[in-house]
Amino acid sequence: SAWPVGAEEGKSVPGSATPAAVPAPGNAAALVPRPIPAPTPAADTVEKDRSREPPPRKTEEVVVTATRTAKDPFAAPATVNLVTGDDISGRRMSRTVPEALKETPGVMVQKTGHGQGSPYLRGFTGFRTLFLIDGIRLNNSTFRDGPNQYWNTVDPLSVKQLEVVKGPGSVLYGSDAAGGTVNALTVAREQFGEESSWDRRVYFRYASAESSRVGRAEISGNAGKKLGILVGTSLKDYGDVVAGPEVGRQRKTGYEEWDGDLKVTYFPRQDTKLTFAHQQVDQDDAWRTHRTIYGTSWEGTSVGTDRQLIYDQDRHLSYVQYQETNMNGVFEAMRASVSFQEQDERLARVKSNYQSENQGVDVGTYGTSLQFDSPSPAGRFTYGAEYYQDRVDSFYRKYRANGTLSSKEIQGPVGDEARYDLLGAYVQDEIPVFDRLDLIPGVRYNYARAEINKMKNPT
C-alpha cells in the first residue's frame, strides 16, 4: 500500500503490526514503511497463540538530505547524524535548534547570547553552512560571515527530525554548503484512517536555573485517508540565567518568543502528496549582553560599555510542495516547491554616552524548485533546478542623547532597495559498481546577481 499510515483498504490483524507506507518527509524520493499500532482486543476476545504471529516490523531509518533521495544513513556517501523530535523536546530538552545539535559528534555550537547560536560543521559556520526547512533554504544573501543568530529563528518544538550532513554538499545545494547541511523536517499529521479523528499534544518545560517557561499546544487530525492537518503554537519566556553563588543572576540574558505553525497534507491519489505549510517566529528583546554594562567578567575579561544592545527577530515562511513517486515513463519521481519567506531583524543600541542607534534589515525571499529522478544507462539520475530571489531593505538611524535624530544613512548593514538572484542547476548519477561500491558523479551550475539601488560610497 502507498496510502498514509492506517489508510489501507484492508484491516490489520489484531496483535500484529501491519506495514503501511507514508511519503518520506521533506524532499524524499521514496515511501517509508511505518508500523501501524495494533488495535487493543476486546475484553471478551479469546487469547490467541502469540507464537504463530509474525514478529513486529521495525521502522527503517532513512535520510533524504545527503543525496536528495531516501537512503539508509549507513549507505549515504557522507557522515550523517539524526536528531529526532524526541531528542529535542525529551532527552535533550533543547531551548533552540543550535542547542539541539550540541551533543552531535563533531559539531560545536557557539553562542554569543541565549537568543543567538551558530553551529560549526567541519570547522565552518555562518554562511558557509546551509540550513534547510523541509528542503527550503533559510540562508539568504544578507547572512553574515562568522557566527550569527539565524538558526535560532526555527522553533525546535515544531521539528520532527534534524538531518545533519557533515562535509561539502555544494553539488546538490550550492556553495554555502561547504561545511555541511542541516535539514529540519517539520511535524505533520501522520496517522490516517477511514474515519476522521483528532489528537492533541501539550508540552511544558520549566528550568529553575534560568526561570524559563516553555509551552506548546498542538492539535492534528485527518478527514478520511486523504486529508490531514496539524496546527501548533509555542510560547517561550526565558528569564535571566543564575550561574551559581560566585556569579549569581546574570542580568539581561532572557528574552521572549512566540511561534506558530500550520501544515495541511492532501493525498489526491496513491503515490501523490500535496503539502501547504506556514510557520512564523517572533523573538523580542534578545540581548547581546556581553557587549553591555550588564556583562559578567570571568577571569579578568573585560565588560562591555553599551547600555543596551537588543535584537528583535521575526521570520515567516509559507510554501506549497508537490511530490509524486512511482511514476511511469521517463520520470520515476518528481518534487516541486514554491515558497515565500520573510526575515526581519532590528538592532537597538544605546552607547555609554546615551547616544543611540537603530538599524534593521528586511529580506523577502521568493523561491521555487523542481527535481526529478530518472533511470540512467548505468544507475539513477537525480537532477533539477532551484531559483531564489531576495528583495532587501535596510535602514540606519542615529539619535542624540536627548532622543532627537542626528543622522540617517542611505543604507543599513547591507545595501537598501536591493535585489539578489540565485539560480542553481544540478545533475547527479548514482552508479552501483558492485555490492560495496557506488560511484556518484555530479555537477552544478550557479548563477548569482546582485543589484543595489542605495549604497553608501565606500570611499
C-alpha positions as CSV (number, residue, x, y, z in Angstrom):
1,S,0.0,0.0,0.0
2,A,1.1,3.5,-0.7
3,W,-1.5,5.4,1.4
4,P,-0.7,7.1,4.7
5,V,-0.4,5.1,7.9
6,G,-3.7,3.4,8.8
7,A,-5.4,4.1,5.5
8,E,-5.2,0.6,3.9
9,E,-8.3,-0.8,2.2
10,G,-8.0,-4.0,4.3
11,K,-7.9,-4.4,8.1
12,S,-4.9,-5.2,10.2
13,V,-4.7,-8.4,12.1
14,P,-5.2,-7.9,15.9
15,G,-1.9,-8.2,17.8
16,S,0.2,-7.6,14.7
17,A,1.9,-4.5,13.2
18,T,0.6,-4.3,9.6
19,P,3.0,-2.3,7.5
20,A,1.7,0.7,5.6
21,A,3.5,3.5,3.8
22,V,3.7,7.2,4.0
23,P,5.6,9.6,1.8
24,A,9.0,10.3,3.4
25,P,9.3,13.8,4.8
26,G,10.9,16.8,3.1
27,N,12.1,16.0,-0.4
28,A,12.3,12.3,-0.1
29,A,12.0,10.2,-3.3
30,A,10.6,7.1,-1.7
31,L,7.8,6.0,0.6
32,V,9.0,5.0,4.0
33,P,7.3,2.0,5.7
34,R,5.8,2.7,9.1
35,P,4.2,0.3,11.6
36,I,0.5,0.7,12.5
37,P,-0.2,0.4,16.2
38,A,-2.0,-2.8,16.9
39,P,-5.7,-2.5,18.0
40,T,-6.5,-3.5,21.5
41,P,-8.5,-6.7,21.7
42,A,-11.9,-6.6,23.3
43,A,-12.3,-7.8,26.8
44,D,-14.1,-11.0,25.7
45,T,-11.7,-11.9,23.0
46,V,-10.2,-15.4,23.3
47,E,-6.4,-15.2,23.9
48,K,-4.5,-16.2,20.7
49,D,-1.4,-18.3,20.3
50,R,1.1,-15.4,20.0
51,S,3.9,-17.8,19.0
52,R,2.3,-18.1,15.5
53,E,2.2,-14.4,14.8
54,P,4.9,-12.7,12.8
55,P,7.4,-10.6,14.8
56,P,6.7,-6.8,14.8
57,R,8.2,-4.9,11.9
58,K,10.8,-2.3,12.7
59,T,10.6,1.1,11.0
60,E,13.5,1.6,8.6
61,E,15.6,4.7,9.2
62,V,16.2,6.8,6.1
63,V,17.7,10.2,5.3
64,V,16.9,12.4,2.3
65,T,19.4,15.3,2.6
66,A,22.7,13.6,1.8
67,T,21.7,12.6,-1.8
68,R,18.2,14.2,-2.2
69,T,16.8,10.7,-2.3
70,A,15.7,8.4,0.5
71,K,18.7,6.3,1.7
72,D,19.9,4.3,4.6
73,P,22.2,6.6,6.7
74,F,24.9,4.0,6.6
75,A,24.8,3.9,2.8
76,A,24.9,7.6,2.3
77,P,28.2,9.0,0.9
78,A,28.6,11.4,3.8
79,T,28.7,11.4,7.6
80,V,25.0,11.8,8.6
81,N,23.6,12.3,12.1
82,L,19.9,12.4,13.1
83,V,18.4,14.4,15.9
84,T,14.8,13.4,16.4
85,G,11.9,15.4,17.9
86,D,12.1,13.1,21.0
87,D,15.7,14.0,21.4
88,I,14.9,17.7,21.2
89,S,11.9,18.0,23.5
90,G,12.5,14.9,25.6
91,R,16.0,13.7,26.3
92,R,18.0,16.9,25.5
93,M,15.3,19.4,26.5
94,S,16.8,21.8,23.9
95,R,15.9,25.5,24.1
96,T,16.8,26.2,20.5
97,V,17.8,24.4,17.3
98,P,21.5,25.2,17.7
99,E,21.4,23.8,21.2
100,A,19.7,20.7,19.9
101,L,22.9,20.0,17.9
102,K,25.4,20.4,20.8
103,E,25.5,16.6,21.6
104,T,26.0,15.7,17.9
105,P,29.6,14.3,17.4
106,G,31.9,16.7,15.6
107,V,29.5,19.7,16.0
108,M,30.5,22.7,18.1
109,V,27.8,25.4,19.0
110,Q,29.0,29.0,19.5
111,K,26.6,31.2,21.5
112,T,27.1,34.9,21.8
113,G,23.9,35.1,23.7
114,H,20.9,32.9,24.6
115,G,19.0,34.4,21.7
116,Q,21.8,33.5,19.3
117,G,23.6,30.3,18.3
118,S,25.7,29.2,15.4
119,P,26.9,25.5,14.9
120,Y,30.3,24.7,13.4
121,L,30.3,21.9,10.9
122,R,33.7,20.7,9.7
123,G,35.1,24.0,11.1
124,F,32.7,26.2,9.1
125,T,29.8,28.3,10.3
126,G,27.8,31.4,9.2
127,F,27.0,31.5,5.5
128,R,29.4,28.6,4.9
129,T,26.9,26.1,6.3
130,L,23.4,25.7,4.9
131,F,20.2,25.3,6.8
132,L,17.0,24.0,5.1
133,I,13.4,23.8,6.4
134,D,11.6,21.0,4.6
135,G,14.1,21.4,1.8
136,I,13.7,25.2,1.6
137,R,16.7,27.4,2.2
138,L,16.9,29.5,5.3
139,N,20.1,31.1,4.1
140,N,19.8,34.4,2.2
141,S,22.1,37.0,0.7
142,T,22.4,39.0,3.9
143,F,23.8,36.2,6.2
144,R,26.9,37.5,7.9
145,D,30.3,35.9,7.9
146,G,31.2,34.1,11.1
147,P,28.7,33.2,13.9
148,N,25.2,34.6,13.6
149,Q,21.8,34.1,15.1
150,Y,19.6,33.0,12.2
151,W,19.3,29.3,13.0
152,N,17.7,30.3,16.3
153,T,14.7,31.5,14.4
154,V,13.4,28.0,13.8
155,D,11.1,26.6,16.6
156,P,12.7,23.3,17.7
157,L,9.3,22.1,19.1
158,S,7.9,22.1,15.5
159,V,10.8,19.9,14.2
160,K,10.2,16.2,13.7
161,Q,13.8,15.4,12.7
162,L,17.1,17.2,12.0
163,E,19.3,15.6,9.4
164,V,22.9,16.7,9.8
165,V,25.2,16.1,6.8
166,K,28.8,17.0,7.6
167,G,31.1,17.9,4.8
168,P,30.7,19.6,1.4
169,G,27.3,19.4,-0.3
170,S,27.8,22.1,-2.8
171,V,26.9,20.0,-5.9
172,L,23.4,19.4,-4.7
173,Y,22.8,22.6,-2.6
174,G,25.2,25.3,-3.6
175,S,28.4,26.9,-2.4
176,D,27.1,27.8,1.1
177,A,27.0,24.1,1.9
178,A,30.8,24.0,2.1
179,G,30.9,22.9,5.7
180,G,27.7,21.0,5.9
181,T,23.9,20.9,5.5
182,V,21.2,20.6,8.1
183,N,17.6,19.9,7.0
184,A,14.8,20.5,9.6
185,L,11.9,18.2,8.7
186,T,8.8,19.7,10.5
187,V,5.9,17.9,12.1
188,A,2.8,16.8,10.2
189,R,-0.2,14.6,10.6
190,E,0.9,11.0,10.2
191,Q,-2.0,8.7,11.4
192,F,-4.7,8.4,8.8
193,G,-7.8,6.2,8.7
194,E,-11.2,5.8,7.0
195,E,-12.8,7.7,9.8
196,S,-11.9,11.3,10.9
197,S,-10.0,11.6,14.1
198,W,-8.1,14.2,16.2
199,D,-5.2,14.0,18.5
200,R,-3.8,16.6,21.0
201,R,-0.4,17.2,22.4
202,V,0.6,19.6,25.2
203,Y,4.2,20.2,26.2
204,F,5.7,22.3,29.1
205,R,9.2,22.8,30.2
206,Y,10.4,24.7,33.2
207,A,14.0,25.4,34.2
208,S,14.8,26.9,37.5
209,A,18.4,28.0,36.6
210,E,17.0,30.4,34.1
211,S,13.4,30.9,35.3
212,S,12.2,29.8,31.9
213,R,8.8,28.6,30.9
214,V,8.3,27.0,27.5
215,G,4.9,25.6,26.4
216,R,3.5,24.2,23.2
217,A,-0.1,23.2,22.3
218,E,-0.7,21.1,19.2
219,I,-3.7,19.5,17.5
220,S,-3.7,17.3,14.5
221,G,-6.4,15.4,12.7
222,N,-7.5,13.7,9.4
223,A,-10.6,13.8,7.3
224,G,-10.6,10.3,6.0
225,K,-7.4,8.9,4.4
226,K,-6.7,11.8,2.1
227,L,-6.6,15.0,4.1
228,G,-4.6,15.8,7.2
229,I,-3.9,18.9,9.2
230,L,-1.7,20.0,12.1
231,V,-1.8,23.3,14.0
232,G,0.7,24.2,16.7
233,T,1.8,27.2,18.8
234,S,4.6,27.7,21.2
235,L,5.1,30.3,23.9
236,K,8.5,30.9,25.5
237,D,9.6,33.1,28.3
238,Y,13.3,32.8,29.1
239,G,14.4,34.5,32.3
240,D,17.8,35.6,33.4
241,V,20.4,32.9,34.0
242,V,21.5,32.2,37.5
243,A,25.1,30.9,37.3
244,G,25.9,30.0,40.9
245,P,26.9,31.7,44.1
246,E,30.1,33.3,42.8
247,V,28.4,34.8,39.7
248,G,24.7,34.9,40.7
249,R,22.0,36.3,38.4
250,Q,23.2,37.4,35.0
251,R,21.0,40.3,34.1
252,K,19.6,40.8,30.6
253,T,20.1,37.2,29.5
254,G,16.5,36.4,28.9
255,Y,14.0,37.1,26.1
256,E,10.5,36.2,24.9
257,E,9.4,34.3,21.8
258,W,6.1,33.3,20.1
259,D,5.9,30.6,17.4
260,G,3.1,29.3,15.3
261,D,2.9,26.6,12.6
262,L,0.3,25.1,10.3
263,K,0.6,22.2,7.9
264,V,-2.1,20.7,5.6
265,T,-1.3,17.5,3.8
266,Y,-3.5,16.1,0.9
267,F,-3.2,12.8,-1.0
268,P,-5.2,13.3,-4.2
269,R,-4.2,9.7,-5.3
270,Q,-1.9,7.0,-4.5
271,D,1.8,8.0,-4.5
272,T,1.0,11.7,-4.7
273,K,1.2,14.2,-1.9
274,L,0.4,17.9,-1.8
275,T,1.5,20.0,1.2
276,F,0.8,23.5,2.3
277,A,2.6,24.9,5.3
278,H,3.1,28.2,7.2
279,Q,5.3,28.9,10.1
280,Q,6.3,32.1,11.9
281,V,8.6,33.1,14.7
282,D,8.7,36.3,16.7
283,Q,11.5,37.0,19.2
284,D,11.6,40.1,21.3
285,D,14.4,41.7,23.3
286,A,17.2,39.1,22.7
287,W,20.2,40.9,24.3
288,R,23.8,40.6,23.3
289,T,24.7,41.0,26.9
290,H,28.5,40.6,26.7
291,R,28.9,44.0,24.9
292,T,26.8,45.8,27.5
293,I,27.4,47.0,31.1
294,Y,25.4,44.0,32.2
295,G,28.1,41.6,31.1
296,T,29.9,39.5,33.7
297,S,33.7,39.4,33.9
298,W,35.3,36.0,34.0
299,E,39.0,35.6,34.9
300,G,39.7,39.2,34.1
301,T,37.8,39.5,30.8
302,S,36.5,43.0,30.1
303,V,32.9,44.1,30.4
304,G,31.1,46.0,27.6
305,T,30.3,49.6,27.7
306,D,26.9,49.7,25.8
307,R,23.9,50.4,28.0
308,Q,21.6,48.4,25.6
309,L,22.1,46.1,22.7
310,I,18.9,44.3,21.7
311,Y,17.9,42.2,18.7
312,D,14.2,41.7,17.7
313,Q,13.8,39.0,15.1
314,D,10.8,37.8,13.0
315,R,10.6,35.1,10.4
316,H,7.6,34.0,8.3
317,L,7.7,31.1,5.8
318,S,4.8,29.8,3.6
319,Y,5.2,27.1,1.0
320,V,3.4,24.7,-1.3
321,Q,5.1,21.4,-2.2
322,Y,4.1,18.7,-4.6
323,Q,5.6,15.2,-4.6
324,E,4.8,12.2,-6.8
325,T,6.6,8.8,-6.8
326,N,6.3,5.5,-8.7
327,M,5.7,7.4,-12.0
328,N,5.6,5.6,-15.3
329,G,7.8,6.8,-18.2
330,V,10.9,8.9,-18.3
331,F,10.5,10.2,-14.7
332,E,10.3,7.9,-11.7
333,A,9.7,10.7,-9.2
334,M,9.3,14.4,-9.1
335,R,9.2,17.1,-6.4
336,A,8.2,20.8,-6.9
337,S,8.1,23.6,-4.4
338,V,7.1,27.3,-4.3
339,S,7.8,29.4,-1.2
340,F,7.9,32.8,0.2
341,Q,10.0,33.6,3.3
342,E,10.4,36.9,5.1
343,Q,13.2,37.5,7.7
344,D,13.4,40.8,9.6
345,E,15.8,41.9,12.2
346,R,16.1,45.0,14.3
347,L,19.0,46.1,16.4
348,A,18.6,48.8,19.1
349,R,21.8,50.1,20.7
350,V,22.4,52.7,23.4
351,K,26.0,53.7,23.8
352,S,27.8,54.7,27.0
353,N,27.2,58.4,26.3
354,Y,23.4,57.7,25.8
355,Q,23.6,58.2,22.1
356,S,21.6,55.5,20.4
357,E,21.4,53.7,17.0
358,N,18.6,51.8,15.3
359,Q,19.2,49.6,12.3
360,G,17.4,46.8,10.6
361,V,17.2,44.5,7.6
362,D,14.1,43.1,5.9
363,V,14.5,40.3,3.4
364,G,11.7,38.8,1.4
365,T,12.7,35.7,-0.4
366,Y,10.7,34.1,-3.3
367,G,11.8,30.5,-4.0
368,T,10.9,27.8,-6.4
369,S,12.5,24.4,-7.1
370,L,11.9,21.4,-9.3
371,Q,13.6,17.9,-9.0
372,F,13.3,14.7,-11.0
373,D,14.6,11.2,-10.6
374,S,15.1,9.0,-13.7
375,P,16.8,5.8,-14.6
376,S,20.2,6.3,-16.2
377,P,22.0,3.9,-18.5
378,A,24.2,2.8,-15.6
379,G,22.2,3.8,-12.5
380,R,19.8,6.5,-11.3
381,F,19.8,10.2,-12.2
382,T,18.8,12.9,-9.7
383,Y,18.6,16.4,-11.3
384,G,16.8,19.7,-11.0
385,A,16.9,23.4,-10.6
386,E,16.1,26.0,-8.0
387,Y,15.7,29.7,-8.1
388,Y,15.7,32.2,-5.2
389,Q,15.2,36.0,-5.3
390,D,15.9,38.2,-2.3
391,R,14.4,41.7,-2.0
392,V,16.2,43.6,0.6
393,D,15.5,46.8,2.5
394,S,17.8,48.2,5.3
395,F,18.0,51.3,7.4
396,Y,20.2,53.1,9.9
397,R,19.4,56.0,12.2
398,K,21.4,57.7,14.9
399,Y,20.0,59.7,17.8
400,R,21.4,62.2,20.2
401,A,21.3,61.7,24.0
402,N,18.1,63.7,24.2
403,G,16.4,61.4,21.7
404,T,16.4,63.7,18.6
405,L,17.5,62.3,15.3
406,S,21.1,63.3,14.5
407,S,21.7,61.4,11.2
408,K,20.0,59.0,8.8
409,E,22.2,56.9,6.5
410,I,21.3,55.9,2.9
411,Q,21.6,52.2,3.9
412,G,21.8,50.0,7.0
413,P,24.1,47.0,7.5
414,V,23.6,46.0,3.8
415,G,22.5,47.8,0.7
416,D,19.0,49.3,0.6
417,E,16.4,48.6,-2.1
418,A,18.5,45.7,-3.2
419,R,17.7,42.5,-5.2
420,Y,19.7,39.3,-5.2
421,D,19.0,36.5,-7.7
422,L,20.4,33.0,-7.2
423,L,19.9,30.2,-9.8
424,G,21.3,26.7,-9.4
425,A,21.0,23.6,-11.7
426,Y,22.5,20.3,-10.8
427,V,22.6,16.7,-12.0
428,Q,23.9,13.6,-10.2
429,D,24.1,10.0,-11.2
430,E,24.3,7.1,-8.7
431,I,26.1,4.1,-10.3
432,P,26.3,0.8,-8.4
433,V,29.7,-0.7,-9.3
434,F,29.4,-3.7,-7.0
435,D,27.8,-4.5,-3.7
436,R,30.2,-2.4,-1.6
437,L,30.9,0.4,-4.1
438,D,28.8,3.1,-5.7
439,L,30.1,5.8,-8.0
440,I,28.3,9.1,-7.6
441,P,29.4,11.8,-10.2
442,G,27.7,15.2,-10.1
443,V,28.0,18.7,-11.4
444,R,26.3,22.0,-10.5
445,Y,25.9,25.4,-12.2
446,N,25.3,28.5,-10.2
447,Y,24.4,32.0,-11.3
448,A,24.3,34.9,-8.9
449,R,23.4,38.5,-9.5
450,A,23.2,41.5,-7.0
451,E,21.5,44.8,-7.8
452,I,21.8,47.6,-5.1
453,N,19.9,50.8,-5.7
454,K,21.0,52.6,-2.5
455,M,24.6,52.1,-1.2
456,K,26.9,54.3,0.7
457,N,30.1,55.2,-1.3
458,P,32.8,53.1,0.4
459,T,35.5,55.8,-0.3
